[in-house]
Amino acid sequence: MKASASRPAYPNRTDLRFARLGKPHAAMFAEALRRSGTRNMVMVGDQIDADIGGAHEFGLDSVLVGTGVSVAPIGAGLVRVQPTYLLPSLG
């Protein structure tokens, strides 16, 4: 919710700011790091931009699951970032 959308509920608050949460934004990865206490983790996902790109930008390894949303051939130069690992499926 943008700060302007919260004004009716909080008319006297001028300090409210909008912050994006979730993938690919760093806040989600930072919280995972805080909770785990280690950078020894990997992002497993099926979306190049949100999952793989977010992990890459945060400096984490990533696993692209091949049965998900992204269908661009990896390694063919068609995606902006490459996953660390490929997993054909979860099954």
N, C-alpha and C positions, 0 to 999 in steps of 0.2 A: 504494500500500500504506500503510495507516495505521501509525503508530508501534507500536501494540499488535501488529500482525501481524509486525513485524520483530523483536520481542523474542526469540523463540526463536533467531534467527540471530545476534543481537547482545545477549546477556543483560547485559553490563556497560555498555551505552550508555544513559544516561538523557537524553542530549541530542538524541536523534532526534526530529524533528518531521515531521508530515505536511504536504505542500505539494501543492496541486492543480496539475497541468500540463495543457497543451493548451487548446483553445478552450472557453469564452470567457474563460478566466483570463488576466490581464495578463502573467504570466510568459512565455507563448508569444509574445505581441506584443513584449514587451521584448527577447526574444532575437532576434527578427527585426530589430528596430531596431538592436541592438548589432552584428549581423552585417552589416547593410547600411550602417550609419553615417549614415543619413538617414531623416527622417520622410516623405520624398517617395516614398510607396508606397501601394498600395491592396490591400485584402483582397478576393479574389474567392471567393465561396462560394455555396452553395445552401441554407443553413440560417439562418433569421432570428436565432434566439437565439445559436447558437454562433459563426457567422461574422460576420454583420452586427452583432449586438449586442456581440460582443467587440471588434470594430474600433471601433464607436461609443464604447464605454466607454474605449478607449485613445486616442481622438482621431484615428483614421485614417478616410480615405474607404473606402467599400465598394461592391462590385458584387454584386448579387444575380443569379445565373444562374437563369432562369425554368424550366429543364427539370430542376431538382433536387428536393430534398425539400420545400421550402416551397411551399405552394399558395395561401396566403391572398392575396386581392387587395391589392396595394400601394396605399396612398392611401385605402383604404376604412375606416381606423381600426381594422382588425382585428389589426394587429401593433404591438408595443410600440415598435419603432424602425424608421425608414425607411432603406433603403440610399441612398447618394449617387447611384448609377447603377443602371440595370436593363439586363440583357443577356438577350434572349429565349432564346438558346441558345449553345452553344459550337461548333455546327456550321455 
